[in-house]
Amino acid sequence: SAIHELSDRERDVLNEVARGKTNAQVAESLGISLSTVEKHRNRIRQTLNLSNEQELHLTAWMVANPDIFHGLP
């Protein structure tokens, strides 16, 4: 899947997005600049073919919680 095409840092950003952090909070948490966070988010959306922020947040949450769908009918 395309998720494996993300860099380690992009996956770090995606995990922070899944926790509901703002770009500023992600930057502080990871020790990177705000513009770097924005670049990572744009690349994540591009790589995963996501068209908007809602899709990014939903994808981030699903990646962070992969077991939530196991056992559903």
N, C-alpha and C positions, 0 to 999 in steps of 0.2 A: 504494500500500500504506500501511498505518497507520504504518509507520516514518517516513514523510514528515510525519506529524502531530506528531512529537516536536520540541521546541524544540532549538536548538543546544546548550544546556547539558545537556539530557536525553541527547542523542547523545554528548556528552562523557562523561557518567556511564556510559552504556552501553558506550562504548569502554574505560573503566577496568574495568568489570565483566568485559569480555571478556579483559582481561589478568590476571584473577584477584585483583584488589585488594579488600581489605576496605572497608567503609564509611569507617572511619577513614583508611585510605590514600587513598581517593578524595577525601575532604574535604581532606586535606593537599595532595594533588597539584593539586587544582583551586582551592585557597584559599577553600573554602566550609565552612560548619559541618556537623557530623555530621547534625543534624536536617534540613538542606537536602538532603543526599545521600539521606536516607531518604525525604523528600518526592518527590524526583525519581524514585527507584526505584519508589515506589508509583504515581506517575503513569505511568511507563513500563509497568509491569505492567497498569495500567488501560487505557491507550491501545492496547496491543498484545494485550489480552485474554489475559494470561498468568495462570495460576492459582497458580503457586508459584515459589519461588526457582530450582528446577532449570530450569524453562522460561525464566526470565529469563536464567540463565547460558548455556543452550544457544542462545537467540536472540541474545544478545550475541556469542557466539562465531561464529555463522553470519553475522551482520552484518559482523563484523570480518574474516571470511575468505570472501567471496562466491565466489571462484574455485575453492574446494575441490571443488565439485560439477560443474564443467565437465569434460566428457570422460568422465563415468561412463556405463556402458551403460544 
